[in-house]
Amino acid sequence: MNHKEITEKAEAVKGLGGMTVNERLVLSSLMELFDRTKINDRGTAQYILTALKVDQKSIEQILK
């Protein structure tokens, strides 16, 4: 999945601000991709979290 497709999935979810990171991942259908990329492709994992409007401090903690 490319960055454009990730962005489209993230933007399709309304009300991201009131959701947990897991809720954002599930509702955007990006959970499986995130789980695969957080180990082998951290750049894509970070892009997914950024597209889902997760704050930078949280992203750093999640990707430790």
Secondary structure, 3 states (H helix, E strand, C coil): CCHHHHHHHHHCCCCHHHCCHHHHHHHCCCHHHHHHHHHHCHHHHHHHHHHCCCCHHHHHHHCC
